[in-house]
């Protein structure tokens, strides 16, 4: 059974991890998404084998006086799925290029009066 399409937030999380091994707060900083969005996305990506995770050496965390961090890295399967999703979005964006919008003309775009805003 093919994997269902990724939602925009999950895709953004995977894209952030594709840049290199990161922990959750790195992903939150890179995407401007809240933890309540990032961590469920990371769990789903790991469940689907699109990312792997491992915990840093506890000694490093102890030396820096903080809890250990869980780092995430994209898998080969994750990189392939990311490429497919990006290509799908490019094709979708190409469906509404400017020439098609020009052909539609102004009559197809409803006007909104200031009172409706």
Legacy VTK file of the C-alpha trace (Angstrom):
# vtk DataFile Version 3.0
C-alpha trace
ASCII
DATASET POLYDATA
POINTS 117 float
0.000 0.000 0.000
1.527 3.367 -0.965
2.184 5.865 1.787
-0.348 8.663 2.005
0.776 12.157 1.047
2.597 14.178 3.641
0.928 17.195 5.107
2.687 20.520 4.754
4.060 20.537 8.318
5.428 16.993 8.068
7.015 17.817 4.733
8.605 20.922 6.239
9.993 18.887 9.159
11.447 16.282 6.794
12.982 19.027 4.648
14.626 20.532 7.735
16.135 17.177 8.710
17.361 16.583 5.149
19.878 19.369 5.771
21.684 17.274 8.384
21.341 15.552 11.741
19.209 17.705 14.062
17.386 17.524 17.355
13.820 18.677 17.968
14.556 22.276 18.942
16.764 22.654 15.841
13.800 21.564 13.731
11.485 23.957 15.566
13.925 26.820 14.921
14.376 25.891 11.253
10.653 25.618 10.551
9.087 28.085 13.006
6.651 25.302 13.904
5.655 24.646 17.540
6.720 21.549 19.436
3.134 20.268 19.357
3.490 20.038 15.574
7.158 19.050 15.250
7.312 16.155 17.708
4.236 14.279 16.383
5.626 14.757 12.841
9.011 13.367 13.939
7.292 10.364 15.539
5.316 9.668 12.347
8.396 10.072 10.146
10.343 7.663 12.348
7.457 5.176 12.423
7.419 5.241 8.600
11.229 4.764 8.482
11.770 8.129 6.800
14.027 9.280 9.644
16.162 7.502 12.228
16.942 8.811 15.675
19.555 8.255 18.330
20.340 9.745 21.699
23.518 11.712 22.238
26.138 10.511 24.700
24.793 11.255 28.203
28.267 12.398 29.243
28.116 15.251 26.696
24.755 16.366 28.058
25.950 16.085 31.645
29.040 18.180 30.871
26.749 20.858 29.401
24.358 20.527 32.386
21.292 19.646 30.329
19.233 16.583 29.421
20.447 14.356 26.547
19.192 15.309 23.105
17.559 12.964 20.628
18.978 13.550 17.159
17.157 12.782 13.911
18.613 12.008 10.492
16.877 11.368 7.184
17.047 7.835 5.796
17.547 6.859 2.156
13.831 6.086 1.997
13.068 9.477 3.544
15.234 11.243 0.973
13.432 9.384 -1.836
9.982 10.243 -0.432
11.017 13.864 0.067
12.070 14.046 -3.575
8.757 12.553 -4.698
6.734 14.985 -2.570
8.708 17.991 -3.792
8.224 16.881 -7.395
4.481 16.379 -6.797
4.227 19.909 -5.407
6.164 21.322 -8.374
3.735 19.638 -10.763
0.798 20.950 -8.753
2.218 24.479 -8.770
2.689 24.202 -12.539
-1.024 23.614 -12.998
-1.715 27.225 -12.137
0.998 29.137 -13.902
0.518 32.775 -14.801
-0.590 32.081 -18.376
-3.524 30.034 -17.132
-4.459 32.756 -14.658
-4.282 35.375 -17.425
-6.614 33.273 -19.606
-9.140 33.023 -16.780
-9.536 36.797 -16.799
-10.940 39.065 -14.124
-14.499 37.759 -14.381
-13.488 34.454 -12.776
-12.170 36.202 -9.644
-14.958 37.392 -7.378
-14.636 40.919 -6.062
-14.966 41.469 -2.343
-16.384 44.720 -1.109
-14.721 46.433 1.856
-17.765 45.579 3.983
-17.160 41.834 3.480
-13.590 41.983 4.738
LINES 1 118
117 0 1 2 3 4 5 6 7 8 9 10 11 12 13 14 15 16 17 18 19 20 21 22 23 24 25 26 27 28 29 30 31 32 33 34 35 36 37 38 39 40 41 42 43 44 45 46 47 48 49 50 51 52 53 54 55 56 57 58 59 60 61 62 63 64 65 66 67 68 69 70 71 72 73 74 75 76 77 78 79 80 81 82 83 84 85 86 87 88 89 90 91 92 93 94 95 96 97 98 99 100 101 102 103 104 105 106 107 108 109 110 111 112 113 114 115 116
